[in-house]
Amino acid sequence: MLSVWITGASSGIGAACACRYAAQGARLVLTSSSRERLEPVAAQCRAQGAADVAVLPYDFRDLSGIDALARSAWDAFGGLDIVFLNAGVSQRTTVEDTSLEMIREMMEINYFAPVAIARALLAPMVARGGGHIAVTTSIAGRFGFPLRCGYSSSKFALYGFFETLQAEYYDKGIRVTLVCPGRVRTNISFYALDKGGQRHGWMDPGQGGGMSPEDASAVIVRAISRSRREVLVGRKELVMVYVKRFFPGLCARIARKIKPM
């Protein structure tokens, strides 16, 4: 029986993946910043067949409690097979309008929190014989994207850390899947940071026309089960990943013309 911890589990990709694992009879640990938003997801997971569900709300802007949080998640069911580090925050501001405080907040939630969790769980996973860590990156972590300077930076950084982690610990049974979404119909634009650090407050048309979280979860859960190193999740926008790989100059020209909202 799988034991799975999902962060950013109160909506979108995280909630959809939780429900998909629930239908497989997994034991689930669900985390987001709001217990109020987590409880309905937990109830839905129980109704769909989860063997057990633990709810651990946490605000990832506070890194001081990460080790204790990771221990609580590990101890909930006596160990974890899969950890899906999905929590994140985006932005909708130019470089000039993005304060260092906003960049720090995105780096803490998007980069330092998953890094801290991975470090906290690495030793118990290795001692148990291995485990699987999945982390949500973004196509904005594969090439620079307008109005995403801090967000893109945090997602670029995830590649460096988690590719290194897998290189060092692959022979000790640790598997890593980099989950790279394009446009998926989630609330990430609604909660994105706008000028002054305020909430953006509405769903961008591009986001609204993206892949559904349910379809995305099918791709993600299958990729994790197959120990894929990276999985691209989305539709036609994913072509930009290949344009960047083979034609970086063309990618830069296209990126300058992308409508970022």
N, C-alpha and C positions, 0 to 999 in steps of 0.2 A: 504494500500500500504506500503510495507516494505521499510525502510530506512536503508541502510547497509554501514558501513565503513570498507574497507579492506586495511590493510597495506601490503607492499610487493606485490603490485598489478600489477607491470609492466611485470611480466612473471610468468611462472610455476604455482604453486597451486593458488596463489593469482589472477592471470589473469584468469585462468580457472574458479574459483569460481565467479569472477566478471561477466563473460559471462553467467554463469548458472543463477545467480540472475537476470541479465539483461533480460534473456528469460522469467523470471517470472514477468517482469514489475516493478522491484524494482527501487528505487532511490538510486544511488550509489555515495559514496565518495571514491576516489581512491588515495592512497598515496604510493610513493616510493621515493628514493633519486633523481630520474631523471624525470623531466617533459617530456623530449624528448622521453623516453621509455614509459611513461604513456599515452601520447596522442593517439597513435595507439590503445591501449587497450580501452581507453574511446570511440574512434570512433567505434570500434567493438561492444562495449556494446550498444551504441546508435542504431546501425544498427540492433542489435538483440532484441531490444524492451525495453531497459531501459527507465523509465519514465523521468529521468533526471540524469546527471552525473556531479559531481564536481571533479576537479583535484587539489589535495593539495600535491605538492612535499615537502619532508622534509628529512633531513639527521639525522638519529636517533643516530648518535654519539654525537650530541649536545642535551643534556637533558634540557637545559635552556629554550627552546621554546615549550616544550611539552604541558604545560597548555594552551598556546595560540593556538596551533595546535588543541588540543582537543575541545576548544571552537569553533573554525572555523568549524570543522567537525560537531559538534552538531548543530550549527546554520545554516549550509548549507541548511537543509530541516526542521528546527524546531524540531529537536530531532532525535535520532537513536534507532532503534529496535535491531539491531545486530551490534556488533563490532568484526571483525575477525582480531586479532593481529598476523599477519603472517610473518612480516619482520624478516629477520635473516641473520646471516653470520656464516660460518663454518670455518674449518681449516684443514690442512694436515701436521701437524708438531708433532714431539715427545715432551715430557715434556721439555727436555733440549733445544730444538730448539724453544720453545714457550716463548717469552718474557712476562713479566708482562704487558707491554703495549698492546700486542696482546690479552691477557686474559681480560684486562679491556675493550678493544674495543668490544669483543664478549659479555661481561657481559652488557655493556651499550646498545648495539643494541638488544640482545636476551632477556635480563632480565629486566634491569632497565627501558628501554623505554616502554615495555608493562605494567609493574607495574605502571609507572607514568601515562600512559593513563588511565588505569583502575581506579586509584585513582581519576583522574580528572573528570571522567564521572560517578562515582558511585553516588554522591549526585543528579545530575540531573536525572539519571535513576530511582533512588528510588522515587524521587519527582513525576516522570511521571507515576509511578506504576510498574516499573520493566524494565528489558531489558536483553539481552543475550550477553555474552562476550565469544568468542571462542579464543583460543590461540594455536599456533603451537608449540608443544614440539618436541619430536623425540624418536625413540626407543633408541637412544644414551643418552636419559635422563632417561632411565629405567635400563641401565647397562653400566658400563665403556667400552669404545670402543677405540681401538688403533688409535693414531694420532688425537684424539678429546678431549684432556684434558680440554681445556677452553670451547669448544662447549658443551661437556657433562655436565660440571659443570653448565653452564647457563641453560641448559634444565632441569636438576635435580631441580634447584632452582624454576623454573616455577611451578612445581607440588606443592611445599610447599606453595607458595604464593596463587595460584589460588584455590587450594583445601580449604585453610583457608578462602579465600574470600567467596566462595560458602557456607561454613558452617556458616559463620556469617550473610550472607545477603540473604540466600535462602528464608526465611520467608518474606522478603521485595520484593520479585519478581525478584531477580537477579538469572539468570541461567548461568552456566559456562560449556563449552565443551572443554576438553583438546584434541586437534587434534594431534595424535601421528603417524607421517609417518615413514615408513621404507624407502625403496628405491623407490623414485618417480623420473621420468625422468625430472628433472629441471636443472637450471643453478647453483645450489648451490655449486657444486664442482668446477665449472669454476671460480666463484668469491670467493672461499674459500681462507683464508690466508695461505700463504706458508712461508718459511724461510724469515726472515727479514720483515715480514708483506706484502710481495708481493702477487699478485694475482696468484692462482694456475694455472689458464689459460687453463684447459682442463677438459672434462667430464670424470669422472672415469667410467671404464667399468661396475661396479656394478650399478652405477647410470643410465648409458645409457641403461641398460637392465631392468630398473624398470618399475613400473606402469606408465601409461601416466598421465599427469596432468588432462586431461579431465575425465578419469575414477576416479581419486582421488577426483576430485571436486564433482562428483555424490555422493560418499560415505560421504564426508564432509558435503555438504549442506543437505543431508537427515538426518545425525546425529544431526545437529544443529536444524533442524525443529522438531525433536523428543526429543529435550532437553537431548540428551545423555550426561552423565557425562564425558565419554572418548570414543574416536573412534580410532581404529587402522587402518592405511591406508597403504596397501602394499600387498605383496604376501608371499611367503614361509619364508622370513626373519622374519616375525612377530612371528614365533614359539619361537624365543628367548625370547620374553616377558614372555611366559608361562614357558619356561625352567627356567628363573630367579625366577619366582614366586614359583615354586614347587621344583626346584633342583638348588639352587644358587651356590653350589660348581661346578656342571657340567657346569653351565653357565660361570663361571669364567675360566674354562679350555678351553671351546669353544672360548671364547672371545680372549684368547691369540693366537689362531690359525686363527682368521678371517683375510682375506685379506682386509685391510682398504681402498684400492683404486682399 
